[in-house]
Amino acid sequence: MSKDNYRALTKVGKPGAPLVFAFHGTGGDENQFFGLAEQILPDAAIISPRGDVSEMGAARFFRRTGEGVYDMADLGRATEAMAAFVAAHKDRHPDTPVYGFGYSNGANILASVVMAQPGLFDRAGLLHPLIPWQPDPAPELKGHQVLITAGKRDPICPWPQSQALFGWFKDQGAEVRTEVHGGGHDLRQGEIEALADFLRAPALEGAA
């Protein structure tokens, strides 16, 4: 079953509350952001999957051949598998808003899924993502809500590539929020607060 593609930590939500997917960074696991999701949206259903790739013992969602160099074939495999996983859980929560957020490698798999299948998520929080390729246009993202955070001195996600990703999502017509700090790849309190505000914001009338 597609919903069993990944080992995941889950929580049943209250009726009408969002379904939230939380994606860990390299070396994290299903516990890394589960508590944060629960803190931000205590009534939500939560699904926090563990990446199915091991890099010297560190869990990831897809393989890479070096820092910032992705195995694009494996990224394609992972994107398809994760999209099917999300879709299967989404089918079990009809008429429920679906949100996702991830940090670093978790942000990358979430971004790749959003780019491939824009209709799966109503909101996506991308914390320090790195997209080192030119995505195809995705006009279906028009009106979708996206938060992107970055560090101007991030050695893993260079600032020009972060800026390019801001621009790409805006060019697709997405409603983009950003939170930027002057440091590196560290996740700061301002980003957590921005994510909380983003996920808690009332749904826009008529939003996708």
VOKOLTOR-42204 format. One record per residue: residue number from 1; residue in one letter; x, y, z of N, C-alpha, C in turn. Coordinates in steps of 0.001 Angstrom, whole numbers, always signed. Example, Ala and Ser with C-alpha at 12.3 -4.5 7.8 and 13.67 -1.06 7.14 Angstrom:
// VOKOLTOR-42204
- 1,A,+13190,-5690,+7800,+12300,-4500,+7800,+13200,-3300,+7800
- 2,S,+12850,-2250,+7080,+13670,-1060,+7140,+12900,+30,+7870
This chain:
// VOKOLTOR-42204
- 1,M,+842,-1205,+0,+0,+0,+0,+870,+1246,+0
- 2,S,+472,+2277,-725,+1261,+3505,-820,+1417,+4197,+516
- 3,K,+406,+4086,+1374,+498,+4746,+2678,+1519,+4074,+3586
- 4,D,+1998,+2893,+3187,+3010,+2179,+3949,+4382,+2259,+3295
- 5,N,+4556,+3203,+2350,+5857,+3368,+1693,+6955,+3731,+2678
- 6,Y,+6587,+4397,+3767,+7565,+4917,+4715,+7161,+4554,+6145
- 7,R,+8178,+4296,+6966,+7938,+4219,+8398,+7613,+5635,+8870
- 8,A,+6571,+5785,+9672,+6143,+7131,+10056,+5581,+7146,+11462
- 9,L,+5754,+8276,+12108,+5114,+8563,+13382,+3836,+9327,+13058
- 10,T,+2720,+8895,+13614,+1439,+9489,+13242,+609,+9840,+14469
- 11,K,-306,+10751,+14249,-1262,+11143,+15284,-2606,+11403,+14627
- 12,V,-3662,+10899,+15218,-5019,+11154,+14731,-5443,+12549,+15161
- 13,G,-5997,+13309,+14228,-6428,+14663,+14535,-7910,+14751,+14849
- 14,K,-8309,+15942,+15248,-9723,+16203,+15505,-10442,+16532,+14203
- 15,P,-11740,+16255,+14118,-12484,+16547,+12888,-12344,+18009,+12480
- 16,G,-12078,+18226,+11209,-11969,+19574,+10674,-10590,+20185,+10774
- 17,A,-9702,+19579,+11555,-8340,+20104,+11688,-7493,+19659,+10496
- 18,P,-6432,+20388,+10192,-5604,+20037,+9039,-4874,+18707,+9220
- 19,L,-4439,+18157,+8098,-3518,+17026,+8048,-2137,+17609,+7754
- 20,V,-1169,+17353,+8629,+155,+17967,+8523,+1218,+16889,+8337
- 21,F,+2046,+17056,+7309,+3204,+16197,+7080,+4456,+16953,+7500
- 22,A,+5325,+16291,+8277,+6568,+16891,+8741,+7745,+16056,+8229
- 23,F,+8703,+16709,+7567,+9813,+16017,+6915,+11138,+16431,+7553
- 24,H,+11875,+15460,+8051,+13123,+15724,+8767,+14273,+16054,+7824
- 25,G,+15347,+16569,+8398,+16563,+16830,+7650,+17486,+15622,+7665
- 26,T,+18594,+15710,+6944,+19565,+14619,+6906,+20031,+14264,+8317
- 27,G,+19949,+12979,+8643,+20351,+12526,+9959,+19255,+12593,+11000
- 28,G,+18129,+13182,+10649,+16997,+13203,+11564,+16162,+11942,+11392
- 29,D,+15012,+11943,+11986,+14092,+10822,+11822,+12676,+11336,+12041
- 30,E,+11748,+10409,+12169,+10345,+10786,+12278,+10026,+11574,+13538
- 31,N,+10942,+11568,+14512,+10719,+12310,+15748,+11161,+13774,+15668
- 32,Q,+11972,+14133,+14666,+12628,+15442,+14677,+11651,+16605,+14740
- 33,F,+10610,+16572,+13941,+9680,+17699,+13893,+8254,+17335,+14267
- 34,F,+8054,+16096,+14723,+6702,+15686,+15117,+6185,+16566,+16251
- 35,G,+7023,+16772,+17269,+6612,+17594,+18404,+6349,+19036,+18013
- 36,L,+7131,+19559,+17076,+6915,+20930,+16615,+5575,+21045,+15903
- 37,A,+5267,+20082,+15050,+3968,+20098,+14366,+2829,+20054,+15375
- 38,E,+2996,+19223,+16400,+1965,+19092,+17425,+1834,+20381,+18232
- 39,Q,+2960,+21037,+18487,+2936,+22294,+19237,+2244,+23392,+18437
- 40,I,+2531,+23463,+17151,+1953,+24519,+16317,+469,+24305,+16087
- 41,L,+90,+23058,+15775,-1313,+22740,+15483,-1724,+21519,+16313
- 42,P,-2052,+21729,+17587,-2314,+20594,+18484,-3498,+19724,+18094
- 43,D,-4445,+20257,+17329,-5616,+19468,+16943,-5408,+18716,+15626
- 44,A,-4317,+18984,+14937,-4104,+18425,+13602,-3774,+16940,+13632
- 45,A,-4102,+16265,+12541,-3545,+14943,+12281,-2119,+15149,+11782
- 46,I,-1195,+14344,+12256,+221,+14536,+11923,+806,+13246,+11380
- 47,I,+1563,+13367,+10314,+2288,+12233,+9740,+3717,+12680,+9514
- 48,S,+4649,+12000,+10164,+6061,+12363,+10067,+6849,+11141,+9594
- 49,P,+7151,+11056,+8293,+7827,+9872,+7767,+9332,+9913,+7965
- 50,R,+9938,+8735,+7990,+11396,+8624,+8045,+11911,+8362,+6636
- 51,G,+12954,+9075,+6235,+13562,+8844,+4931,+14032,+7411,+4785
- 52,D,+13926,+6887,+3564,+14236,+5478,+3316,+15623,+5270,+2710
- 53,V,+16459,+6309,+2718,+17824,+6214,+2211,+18790,+6468,+3367
- 54,S,+19861,+5675,+3434,+20874,+5864,+4463,+22165,+6372,+3832
- 55,E,+22661,+7485,+4350,+23945,+8029,+3912,+24905,+7916,+5094
- 56,M,+25704,+6852,+5081,+26621,+6581,+6196,+25874,+6586,+7532
- 57,G,+24705,+5987,+7531,+23894,+5873,+8734,+22928,+7009,+8967
- 58,A,+22996,+8067,+8167,+22096,+9211,+8313,+20901,+9056,+7377
- 59,A,+19713,+9117,+7931,+18503,+8962,+7126,+18287,+10174,+6223
- 60,R,+17936,+9886,+4976,+17596,+10905,+3983,+16427,+10396,+3150
- 61,F,+15859,+11320,+2355,+14736,+10945,+1501,+15158,+10566,+87
- 62,F,+16371,+10939,-309,+16895,+10533,-1618,+18417,+10603,-1573
- 63,R,+19043,+9939,-2523,+20502,+9858,-2531,+21134,+11106,-3151
- 64,R,+22380,+11326,-2792,+23180,+12358,-3427,+24596,+11813,-3611
- 65,T,+25328,+12425,-4521,+26695,+11978,-4797,+27726,+12916,-4189
- 66,G,+27285,+14027,-3649,+28156,+14996,-2995,+27294,+16100,-2435
- 67,E,+27910,+17028,-1696,+27155,+18142,-1120,+26539,+18969,-2231
- 68,G,+25207,+19020,-2260,+24499,+19790,-3270,+24430,+19134,-4629
- 69,V,+24893,+17880,-4726,+24866,+17147,-5998,+23914,+15964,-5833
- 70,Y,+22762,+16044,-6444,+21721,+15053,-6237,+21799,+13933,-7265
- 71,D,+21444,+12745,-6813,+21205,+11626,-7726,+19793,+11843,-8269
- 72,M,+19712,+12424,-9455,+18415,+12860,-9962,+17476,+11690,-10241
- 73,A,+18047,+10542,-10622,+17198,+9372,-10836,+16565,+8930,-9521
- 74,D,+17359,+8951,-8444,+16806,+8546,-7163,+15849,+9606,-6627
- 75,L,+16124,+10871,-6914,+15167,+11914,-6538,+13832,+11680,-7228
- 76,G,+13880,+11283,-8496,+12642,+10974,-9208,+11885,+9824,-8563
- 77,R,+12619,+8772,-8188,+12004,+7640,-7497,+11361,+8085,-6190
- 78,A,+12132,+8858,-5407,+11649,+9291,-4102,+10448,+10218,-4219
- 79,T,+10470,+11094,-5206,+9350,+12018,-5411,+8076,+11252,-5728
- 80,E,+8191,+10262,-6591,+7020,+9452,-6942,+6503,+8676,-5728
- 81,A,+7436,+8091,-4960,+7030,+7308,-3790,+6384,+8197,-2726
- 82,M,+6979,+9377,-2495,+6423,+10259,-1465,+5079,+10837,-1900
- 83,A,+4953,+11172,-3177,+3676,+11687,-3665,+2577,+10641,-3480
- 84,A,+2892,+9386,-3749,+1909,+8320,-3564,+1567,+8144,-2083
- 85,F,+2568,+8266,-1217,+2369,+8170,+226,+1446,+9281,+718
- 86,V,+1730,+10506,+295,+903,+11640,+693,-518,+11481,+161
- 87,A,-637,+11094,-1104,-1958,+10955,-1724,-2797,+9894,-1015
- 88,A,-2155,+8788,-617,-2891,+7722,+64,-3427,+8197,+1408
- 89,H,-2619,+8941,+2153,-3093,+9471,+3431,-4130,+10576,+3221
- 90,K,-3920,+11366,+2184,-4883,+12432,+1885,-6256,+11834,+1571
- 91,D,-6274,+10705,+865,-7539,+10050,+529,-8289,+9595,+1775
- 92,R,-7548,+9349,+2850,-8171,+8921,+4109,-8664,+10109,+4933
- 93,H,-8371,+11323,+4472,-8797,+12546,+5160,-9503,+13467,+4153
- 94,P,-10622,+13048,+3598,-11301,+13871,+2587,-11760,+15213,+3158
- 95,D,-11745,+16217,+2300,-12206,+17564,+2669,-11424,+18150,+3844
- 96,T,-10149,+17774,+3937,-9275,+18261,+5001,-8116,+19038,+4392
- 97,P,-7783,+20228,+4893,-6610,+20943,+4385,-5349,+20120,+4646
- 98,V,-4449,+20093,+3673,-3218,+19318,+3792,-2026,+20277,+3762
- 99,Y,-1261,+20276,+4850,-89,+21132,+4987,+1164,+20258,+5094
- 100,G,+2283,+20801,+4682,+3548,+20108,+4846,+4647,+21099,+5158
- 101,F,+5625,+20638,+5938,+6828,+21443,+6137,+8012,+20515,+6319
- 102,G,+9180,+21008,+5929,+10384,+20210,+6065,+11602,+21098,+6118
- 103,Y,+12651,+20552,+6689,+13911,+21271,+6838,+14995,+20574,+6029
- 104,S,+15768,+21357,+5260,+16936,+20858,+4538,+16519,+19723,+3601
- 105,N,+17005,+18505,+3788,+16616,+17413,+2897,+15111,+17186,+2902
- 106,G,+14479,+17399,+4059,+13029,+17283,+4126,+12325,+18359,+3318
- 107,A,+12898,+19573,+3309,+12347,+20643,+2477,+12520,+20319,+1002
- 108,N,+13629,+19655,+675,+13899,+19339,-729,+12923,+18308,-1284
- 109,I,+12641,+17251,-502,+11685,+16263,-1008,+10285,+16870,-1073
- 110,L,+9943,+17709,-93,+8637,+18364,-133,+8534,+19275,-1348
- 111,A,+9575,+20063,-1617,+9559,+20948,-2781,+9422,+20150,-4068
- 112,S,+10147,+19032,-4165,+10083,+18224,-5378,+8686,+17649,-5591
- 113,V,+8039,+17208,-4509,+6673,+16698,-4611,+5711,+17813,-5020
- 114,V,+5866,+18980,-4411,+4997,+20112,-4739,+5157,+20511,-6204
- 115,M,+6389,+20492,-6696,+6632,+20836,-8093,+6037,+19805,-9048
- 116,A,+6082,+18539,-8643,+5585,+17466,-9510,+4069,+17337,-9456
- 117,Q,+3498,+17522,-8261,+2055,+17363,-8082,+1532,+18499,-7193
- 118,P,+1343,+19671,-7765,+967,+20852,-6982,-318,+20699,-6180
- 119,G,-1203,+19822,-6604,-2487,+19711,-5927,-2479,+18958,-4624
- 120,L,-1359,+18343,-4251,-1343,+17524,-3042,-1363,+18355,-1762
- 121,F,-684,+19503,-1765,-568,+20317,-563,-1233,+21675,-750
- 122,D,-1959,+22104,+276,-2528,+23447,+280,-1511,+24470,+759
- 123,R,-618,+24056,+1679,+445,+24929,+2171,+1720,+24107,+2302
- 124,A,+2838,+24719,+1945,+4127,+24047,+2057,+5142,+24996,+2669
- 125,G,+5740,+24571,+3786,+6788,+25340,+4446,+8141,+24716,+4152
- 126,L,+8980,+25440,+3420,+10281,+24937,+2987,+11370,+25660,+3774
- 127,L,+11978,+24961,+4712,+12981,+25550,+5598,+14368,+25174,+5093
- 128,H,+15082,+26150,+4549,+16419,+25956,+3983,+16435,+24903,+2872
- 129,P,+15598,+25065,+1857,+15638,+24126,+738,+16784,+24451,-211
- 130,L,+17211,+23442,-958,+18182,+23621,-2036,+17662,+22892,-3266
- 131,I,+17355,+23647,-4305,+16872,+23080,-5563,+17908,+23427,-6632
- 132,P,+18914,+22556,-6839,+20015,+22882,-7744,+19745,+22502,-9197
- 133,W,+18489,+22608,-9611,+18131,+22388,-11001,+17060,+23397,-11366
- 134,Q,+16813,+23556,-12649,+15789,+24491,-13093,+14461,+23754,-13196
- 135,P,+13529,+23987,-12276,+12250,+23266,-12339,+11446,+23663,-13569
- 136,D,+10647,+22712,-14033,+9714,+23015,-15112,+8618,+23940,-14587
- 137,P,+8010,+24720,-15466,+6900,+25562,-15019,+5780,+24722,-14397
- 138,A,+5130,+25277,-13392,+4024,+24589,-12716,+2912,+25598,-12461
- 139,P,+2189,+25998,-13504,+1148,+27015,-13327,+34,+26584,-12378
- 140,E,-59,+25270,-12115,-1080,+24790,-11169,-813,+25266,-9748
- 141,L,+376,+25820,-9509,+701,+26344,-8180,+54,+27706,-7905
- 142,K,-580,+28278,-8905,-1193,+29588,-8706,-2160,+29560,-7521
- 143,G,-1961,+30486,-6597,-2825,+30591,-5434,-2421,+29717,-4269
- 144,H,-1486,+28790,-4468,-1040,+27939,-3368,-105,+28727,-2455
- 145,Q,-97,+28372,-1195,+649,+29123,-196,+1966,+28430,+122
- 146,V,+3049,+29184,+29,+4393,+28641,+226,+5177,+29571,+1140
- 147,L,+5837,+28985,+2126,+6791,+29704,+2969,+8175,+29154,+2670
- 148,I,+9148,+30038,+2430,+10533,+29623,+2216,+11412,+30398,+3182
- 149,T,+12259,+29680,+3925,+13202,+30341,+4816,+14622,+30045,+4353
- 150,A,+15540,+30944,+4712,+16918,+30817,+4221,+17873,+31598,+5103
- 151,G,+19147,+31257,+5002,+20223,+32011,+5624,+21114,+32604,+4548
- 152,K,+21424,+33872,+4649,+22207,+34529,+3600,+23633,+34003,+3516
- 153,R,+24108,+33360,+4571,+25465,+32797,+4567,+25427,+31274,+4706
- 154,D,+24365,+30689,+4204,+24201,+29235,+4285,+25173,+28556,+3327
- 155,P,+26128,+27754,+3820,+27081,+27112,+2930,+26490,+25928,+2162
- 156,I,+25348,+25433,+2620,+24713,+24283,+1976,+23692,+24737,+934
- 157,C,+22972,+25800,+1247,+21956,+26349,+337,+22379,+27774,-15
- 158,P,+23206,+27973,-1036,+23732,+29306,-1351,+22612,+30331,-1573
- 159,W,+22842,+31531,-1089,+21832,+32580,-1151,+21305,+32838,-2562
- 160,P,+22141,+32877,-3605,+21576,+33094,-4943,+20573,+32017,-5352
- 161,Q,+20799,+30778,-4931,+19841,+29728,-5274,+18559,+29859,-4464
- 162,S,+18678,+30338,-3230,+17467,+30612,-2453,+16644,+31714,-3118
- 163,Q,+17316,+32762,-3548,+16615,+33844,-4240,+15950,+33353,-5521
- 164,A,+16644,+32488,-6246,+16077,+31941,-7480,+14819,+31133,-7181
- 165,L,+14818,+30410,-6060,+13635,+29618,-5706,+12476,+30520,-5301
- 166,F,+12770,+31611,-4568,+11716,+32591,-4266,+11054,+33030,-5577
- 167,G,+11904,+33403,-6535,+11406,+33918,-7801,+10626,+32883,-8590
- 168,W,+11100,+31642,-8573,+10403,+30600,-9336,+8984,+30415,-8815
- 169,F,+8821,+30297,-7496,+7479,+30098,-6960,+6590,+31308,-7243
- 170,K,+7140,+32507,-7134,+6344,+33693,-7449,+5937,+33714,-8908
- 171,D,+6834,+33276,-9788,+6521,+33233,-11212,+5394,+32249,-11531
- 172,Q,+5219,+31246,-10675,+4134,+30282,-10896,+2801,+30800,-10375
- 173,G,+2825,+31944,-9701,+1606,+32513,-9145,+1318,+32081,-7729
- 174,A,+2279,+31407,-7083,+2086,+31011,-5692,+2132,+32237,-4787
- 175,E,+1460,+32126,-3647,+1511,+33174,-2626,+2690,+32854,-1716
- 176,V,+3777,+33596,-1881,+5050,+33255,-1248,+5336,+34165,-64
- 177,R,+5638,+33548,+1068,+6170,+34262,+2221,+7631,+33836,+2387
- 178,T,+8460,+34737,+2878,+9856,+34402,+3114,+10270,+34849,+4507
- 179,E,+11245,+34138,+5047,+11867,+34499,+6324,+13362,+34245,+6161
- 180,V,+14152,+35309,+6253,+15586,+35216,+5964,+16379,+35742,+7147
- 181,H,+17438,+35034,+7507,+18358,+35543,+8520,+19764,+35643,+7935
- 182,G,+20655,+36263,+8655,+21980,+36536,+8138,+22989,+35440,+8361
- 183,G,+22558,+34319,+8924,+23473,+33241,+9246,+23515,+32141,+8216
- 184,G,+23786,+30920,+8698,+24004,+29787,+7815,+22816,+28857,+7722
- 185,H,+23101,+27557,+7885,+22082,+26528,+7686,+21298,+26247,+8967
- 186,D,+21580,+27004,+10009,+20898,+26795,+11284,+19454,+27281,+11222
- 187,L,+18607,+26545,+11915,+17187,+26879,+11980,+16970,+27765,+13201
- 188,R,+16523,+29002,+12972,+16430,+29987,+14054,+14993,+30215,+14504
- 189,Q,+14881,+30856,+15663,+13565,+31049,+16260,+12634,+31836,+15352
- 190,G,+13168,+32815,+14629,+12327,+33581,+13717,+11694,+32716,+12641
- 191,E,+12414,+31690,+12210,+11866,+30771,+11211,+10754,+29920,+11802
- 192,I,+10956,+29454,+13047,+9917,+28666,+13713,+8656,+29501,+13893
- 193,E,+8840,+30758,+14274,+7692,+31638,+14462,+6992,+31912,+13131
- 194,A,+7778,+32095,+12077,+7185,+32314,+10756,+6407,+31088,+10296
- 195,L,+6958,+29904,+10573,+6262,+28666,+10213,+4959,+28539,+10996
- 196,A,+5002,+28846,+12283,+3785,+28760,+13092,+2718,+29719,+12576
- 197,D,+3097,+30944,+12279,+2145,+31920,+11745,+1566,+31440,+10411
- 198,F,+2430,+30864,+9594,+2029,+30384,+8272,+1009,+29248,+8375
- 199,L,+1285,+28275,+9233,+411,+27119,+9343,-888,+27435,+10086
- 200,R,-834,+28413,+10988,-2018,+28758,+11768,-2937,+29763,+11084
- 201,A,-2461,+30391,+10041,-3247,+31447,+9390,-4568,+30900,+8884
- 202,P,-5644,+31672,+9009,-6931,+31216,+8498,-6853,+30923,+7003
- 203,A,-7583,+29920,+6576,-7619,+29591,+5157,-8272,+30722,+4387
- 204,L,-7705,+31029,+3225,-8291,+32057,+2384,-9529,+31509,+1695
- 205,E,-10558,+32311,+1642,-11805,+31882,+990,-11542,+31592,-472
- 206,G,-11936,+30403,-878,-11754,+30020,-2281,-10365,+29542,-2601
- 207,A,-9496,+29376,-1573,-8129,+28913,-1830,-8145,+27485,-2297
- 208,A,-7098,+27129,-3084,-7000,+25763,-3590,-6707,+24802,-2448
